[in-house]
Amino acid sequence: MSFDFDRIILRDGTASVKHDGRVAVFGTAAVTPLWVADMDFAAPPAVLDALAARAAHPVFGYSLYPDGTFDALTGWLASRHRWFVARDTVLMCPGVVPTLYAAVQAFAATGEGVIVQPPVYPPFFSAIRDTGRRVIENPLIERDGRWTIDLDHLERCAADGAKLLLLCSPHNPVGRVWSREELEGMLAVARRHRLVVLADEIHHDLIYAGHTHIPLATLAQPGDRIVTTVAPSKTFNIPGLGLSALIADDAERRAIENVFGRLHVSASNPFSVAAFEAAYRGGGPWLDALMTYLADTRDAVMQFAAQHLRGIRAVHPEGTYLIWLDCRALGLNDSALRDFFVGGAQVGMNPGITFGTGGSGFMRLNLGSPRAVILDALGRIEQALSRR
C-alpha cells in the first residue's frame, strides 16, 4: 500500500493545539510548529473508514468496549511485541496522562516519594506535584551524547522512601530504547525495594531499525509489581481521541480502577472505541510505511545538523518521532535560546528546560511533519545562526 506522508495538510482552524495554539505558546502564529507530540499526517485509512462508518449512525450514546476492542489490542501486542496479554489484565483508561495521575494516587500516599528520570515528559512531574506527592529525581546520565540510567543512584532513590517509579520507555525526549540489561537492572532495584513500576510505553511502536522495544512486563518475575500503559494515539496519530489501555495484575489494576471510579471518569466514546480497534486491526501497513519515512527524515535532520547547524548537535533517536537538540554550545540561557528559535528562526519547539534536570540548553524537535516542512525549518535555523 502507498501512503502520502509528503502531503501538506492545513490544520489551522481545526482547534489544533499544535497549530491553533501557537499564539498562546509562542506569542506569534508566525512559527513552524514542531513542538507538541502529534504528527501532521493523515491517520491510517482503516481508522478513517471506521470513524466514517460510525459517524454514519445517527446516535452517539454511551459506549461499551466490545470484544473486538480487547482482541485487537492483544493481537497487536502479540504480533508486534511478542507480548501475550490476557484480556482480564487489561483496563481501558481515558489516556496515558490521566493514568499517570491515577497511578501516583493509587500507589503513593500524600507526601510519599515517586521516582522520575529526567529529562522526561513534563506530566511525570505534574502528576506527582499536583497530587501532593514528593518528586524523587533519578537523572539520566549523558555519555558522549547518549543517555543512560544511573542504576546506582536509582538504588539510593528507592531507599529514600519511594513507593513508585515512573518509567518512560521508549524515552521522551532523549529517544532511547532501553536495552534488556538496563531494564533488568532497574527491575532488580524495584524488586529489592518493593517499588511499583509504571511503564509508560506509549511510543513503543515507534522504533527504528536496529533497535527493539522490550515491554517491561515481559521481563517480570513472580511478585514484581508492574503496570504498563499503552495507546494507539502516538502510533497512529490519533491523540485527540484519548483512549488508552492499562495492563497489570489484579491488585495493581484494581487500585488504579478504584481511583478512576472515585472520579467517575469514563474512558469510552463511540469514536475512540471505533478508532482504537480499527487502528490495531488495520493500521500495520501504514505504521511500517511511516517508520520508513520517519527514519529518512531523522537521517536527513542528523546530516543537516552535522553539516550546517553550528553549535547545535542532534541526539540520534533510537525510537519516537522526536529529536533532542543539544544547543549548549550556543552559550544562551534557556530564555534566550527560546527567543532565538521563535524570533530568529521562526520555529516553535519544546524548550528542554521544561523536561526538568538535564534539559537546560536543549530543545525538542518533532519530526512528524512532511519532510519539506522539516527541511525548511532547518534552513531557517541555519540562516538565523549565520546572523549571530
C-alpha positions in Angstrom: 0.0 0.0 0.0 1.1 3.6 -0.7 0.7 6.4 1.8 1.5 10.1 1.1 3.4 11.5 4.0 4.7 14.4 1.9 1.2 15.8 1.6 0.7 19.2 3.3 -2.5 19.1 5.4 -3.6 22.5 6.6 -4.6 22.2 10.3 -5.3 25.9 11.1 -8.8 26.4 12.3 -9.3 22.8 13.4 -8.8 23.6 17.1 -5.4 22.0 16.9 -3.3 22.6 20.0 -0.1 22.3 17.9 -1.2 24.8 15.2 -4.0 27.0 16.6 -2.2 27.2 20.0 0.9 28.9 18.6 0.0 32.4 19.6 -0.7 31.4 23.2 2.5 29.4 23.5 5.0 31.3 21.3 3.4 34.8 21.2 3.0 34.6 17.4 1.5 32.4 14.8 4.5 33.0 12.5 6.4 29.9 13.6 6.5 26.4 12.1 5.1 24.3 14.9 7.5 21.4 15.7 6.5 21.1 19.3 3.6 19.1 20.9 3.9 15.4 20.1 1.3 14.8 17.4 2.0 14.4 13.7 0.8 16.3 10.7 0.0 13.2 8.8 -3.4 11.8 8.0 -4.5 8.9 10.2 -4.4 5.4 8.7 -7.2 4.7 6.1 -8.5 1.9 8.4 -9.1 4.4 11.1 -10.7 7.0 8.8 -13.0 4.4 7.4 -14.1 3.2 10.9 -14.8 6.7 12.0 -16.8 7.5 8.9 -18.8 4.3 9.4 -19.5 5.1 13.0 -20.5 8.7 12.1 -23.0 7.4 9.6 -25.0 6.0 12.5 -27.0 9.0 13.9 -27.0 8.0 17.6 -23.9 8.6 19.8 -24.9 7.2 23.1 -22.9 5.7 26.0 -20.5 3.1 24.7 -19.2 -0.3 25.9 -15.9 -2.0 25.0 -16.8 -4.8 22.6 -14.8 -8.0 22.5 -13.1 -6.8 19.3 -11.5 -3.9 21.2 -9.6 -6.2 23.5 -8.9 -8.7 20.8 -7.4 -6.1 18.5 -5.1 -4.8 21.3 -3.9 -8.2 22.5 -3.4 -9.4 18.9 -1.3 -6.4 18.2 0.9 -6.8 21.3 1.4 -10.5 20.4 2.3 -10.0 16.8 4.3 -6.8 17.1 6.0 -7.3 20.5 5.8 -11.0 21.4 3.8 -10.0 24.5 1.0 -12.3 25.2 -1.6 -10.5 27.3 -4.7 -12.0 28.9 -7.8 -10.0 28.4 -8.6 -9.9 32.2 -5.3 -8.0 32.8 -6.5 -5.1 30.6 -8.2 -1.9 31.8 -9.4 0.7 29.4 -8.4 4.2 30.5 -9.1 7.8 29.4 -5.5 8.4 28.3 -1.9 7.8 29.4 -1.6 11.1 31.3 -4.7 10.5 33.4 -3.3 7.1 34.1 -0.1 8.6 35.4 -2.1 10.7 37.8 -4.2 7.8 38.9 -1.2 5.6 39.4 0.5 8.2 41.6 -2.6 8.4 43.8 -3.1 4.6 43.9 0.4 3.7 45.0 1.8 6.6 47.0 0.1 8.4 49.8 0.3 12.2 50.2 3.9 13.2 50.9 5.3 9.9 49.8 8.0 9.6 47.1 7.7 8.9 43.4 10.8 8.5 41.3 11.2 10.1 37.9 14.1 10.0 35.5 14.7 13.5 34.0 14.9 14.9 31.5 11.4 13.5 30.9 7.9 14.3 29.7 6.6 17.1 31.9 3.4 15.4 33.1 5.6 12.9 35.0 6.4 15.8 37.4 2.9 17.3 37.5 1.3 14.0 38.2 3.3 13.9 41.4 3.3 17.5 42.5 -0.4 18.2 41.7 -1.4 15.3 43.9 0.7 16.3 46.9 3.3 13.5 46.5 7.1 14.0 46.6 9.3 14.0 43.5 12.5 12.0 43.8 14.8 12.6 40.8 17.0 9.9 39.3 18.6 11.9 36.5 19.7 10.1 33.4 23.4 10.2 32.7 24.7 11.6 29.4 27.8 9.9 28.0 29.1 11.1 24.6 25.6 12.2 23.5 23.8 9.1 24.7 21.7 8.9 27.8 21.6 6.0 30.2 20.0 5.1 33.5 22.1 5.6 36.7 21.3 2.4 38.5 23.5 3.1 41.5 21.7 6.4 42.1 18.3 4.7 41.4 19.1 2.4 44.3 19.6 5.3 46.6 16.4 6.9 45.4 14.4 3.7 46.0 15.8 3.6 49.6 14.6 7.2 50.2 11.0 6.2 50.9 9.9 5.8 47.3 6.8 3.9 46.5 6.5 4.2 42.8 8.9 4.6 39.8 7.5 6.2 36.6 9.4 4.8 33.6 9.3 6.3 30.2 10.0 3.5 27.7 10.9 4.4 24.9 12.1 7.6 26.5 10.7 11.1 25.7 12.6 13.3 25.0 16.0 11.7 24.6 14.8 8.9 22.2 16.4 6.0 24.0 15.0 2.5 23.5 16.1 0.9 26.8 18.2 -2.3 26.5 17.4 -5.6 28.2 20.3 -5.0 30.6 19.1 -1.6 31.6 15.5 -2.8 32.2 16.6 -5.8 34.1 18.9 -3.7 36.3 16.0 -1.3 37.0 13.7 -4.1 37.8 16.2 -5.6 40.2 16.3 -2.3 42.1 12.5 -2.2 42.2 12.3 -5.8 43.4 14.7 -5.1 46.3 12.7 -2.1 47.4 9.1 -3.3 46.6 8.5 -0.5 44.2 5.6 -0.4 41.8 6.8 0.5 38.3 4.5 2.3 36.0 5.9 1.8 32.4 4.6 4.4 30.0 5.1 2.6 26.7 3.0 4.9 24.6 5.9 5.3 22.0 6.6 1.5 21.9 5.6 1.0 18.2 7.8 3.9 17.0 11.1 2.1 16.9 13.8 2.5 14.3 15.7 -0.4 12.5 18.4 -1.8 14.6 16.6 -1.4 17.9 13.9 -3.5 19.7 11.5 -2.3 22.3 11.2 -4.8 25.1 7.9 -4.5 27.1 8.9 -4.3 30.7 6.3 -6.8 31.8 7.8 -9.5 29.6 10.8 -9.4 32.0 8.7 -9.8 35.2 9.3 -12.4 37.8 6.6 -13.6 40.3 5.9 -10.8 42.8 7.0 -7.9 40.5 4.6 -5.0 40.6 4.5 -3.7 37.0 1.8 -1.5 35.4 2.1 -0.8 31.7 0.1 1.9 29.8 -0.2 1.8 26.1 -2.3 3.6 23.5 -2.8 3.8 19.7 -2.6 7.6 20.0 1.1 8.2 19.1 1.5 5.2 16.9 -1.4 6.1 14.6 -1.6 9.9 15.1 -5.0 9.9 16.9 -4.1 11.5 20.3 -7.2 13.6 20.3 -9.4 10.5 20.7 -7.9 9.8 24.1 -8.5 6.1 24.7 -5.6 4.1 26.2 -5.2 0.7 27.9 -3.5 -0.3 31.2 -2.1 -3.8 31.6 -1.4 -5.1 35.1 -2.0 -7.9 37.6 -5.2 -7.9 39.6 -4.1 -5.9 42.7 -2.4 -3.1 40.7 -5.1 -2.9 38.1 -7.9 -2.7 40.7 -6.0 0.0 42.6 -6.0 2.3 39.6 -9.5 1.3 38.6 -10.6 2.5 42.1 -9.0 5.9 41.6 -10.9 6.4 38.3 -14.0 5.0 39.9 -14.0 7.6 42.7 -13.8 10.3 40.0 -16.5 8.7 37.9 -14.3 9.0 34.8 -15.4 7.2 31.7 -12.8 6.4 29.0 -15.3 5.5 26.3 -16.9 7.3 23.5 -18.2 5.9 20.2 -15.4 7.3 18.1 -12.5 6.5 20.4 -13.6 2.9 20.6 -14.1 2.5 16.9 -10.7 4.1 16.1 -8.9 2.0 18.8 -10.0 -1.3 17.3 -9.5 -0.2 13.7 -6.0 1.1 14.3 -4.8 -2.1 15.9 -6.5 -4.3 13.3 -5.7 -2.5 10.1 -3.0 0.1 10.8 0.0 -2.1 10.4 1.0 -1.3 6.8 0.5 2.4 7.5 2.8 2.2 10.5 5.5 0.3 8.6 5.5 3.0 5.9 5.5 5.7 8.5 8.6 4.4 10.2 10.5 4.2 6.9 9.5 7.8 6.2 10.4 9.0 9.7 13.8 7.2 9.6 14.6 9.0 6.3 13.6 12.3 7.9 15.6 11.6 11.0 18.7 10.8 9.0 18.2 14.0 6.9 18.0 16.0 10.1 21.1 14.4 11.6 23.1 15.0 8.4 21.9 18.6 8.1 22.6 19.4 11.7 26.1 18.0 11.5 26.9 19.9 8.3 25.1 23.2 8.8 23.9 23.9 12.3 27.0 25.3 14.0 26.7 25.0 17.8 23.8 22.5 17.7 24.2 18.8 18.0 21.3 16.4 17.2 21.0 13.4 19.5 20.4 10.3 17.4 17.0 8.9 18.4 16.5 5.1 18.6 12.7 5.5 18.9 9.9 8.1 18.9 9.4 10.8 16.3 11.3 13.3 18.5 14.8 14.6 18.2 16.7 16.1 21.2 18.8 19.1 20.1 21.9 19.9 22.2 22.2 23.7 21.9 24.5 24.3 24.8 27.4 25.3 22.6 25.5 28.4 21.6 26.1 29.9 25.0 22.5 31.1 25.5 20.4 30.8 28.6 17.1 29.0 28.3 15.0 32.2 27.8 17.4 33.5 25.2 17.5 30.1 23.5 13.7 30.0 23.1 13.7 33.6 21.8 16.4 32.7 19.2 14.3 29.9 17.7 11.0 31.7 17.9 12.1 35.2 16.9 15.2 34.4 14.9 14.3 31.2 13.0 10.5 31.3 13.4 10.5 27.7 14.6 8.4 26.6 17.6 9.9 23.7 19.6 9.7 22.5 23.2 12.4 24.1 25.4 14.5 21.4 27.1 14.2 23.1 30.5 10.5 22.0 30.6 11.7 18.4 30.8 13.5 19.0 34.1 17.0 18.3 35.3 19.4 17.8 32.4 17.2 19.7 29.9 18.7 23.1 30.2 20.3 24.1 26.9 18.3 21.6 24.8 15.3 21.8 22.5 12.9 19.0 21.4 12.1 18.9 17.7 9.1 17.0 16.4 9.8 15.1 13.2 6.2 14.3 12.5 5.6 16.6 9.6 6.2 16.3 5.8 9.9 16.3 5.2 9.8 19.6 3.2 8.4 21.3 6.3 11.2 20.0 8.5 13.9 20.9 6.0 12.5 24.4 5.5 12.6 24.9 9.3 16.2 23.7 9.5 17.2 26.1 6.7 15.8 29.0 8.7 17.7 27.8 11.8 20.9 27.8 9.7 20.1 31.3 8.5 19.5 32.5 12.0 22.8 31.0 13.1 24.6 32.8 10.3 23.2 36.2 11.6 24.5 35.7 15.1 
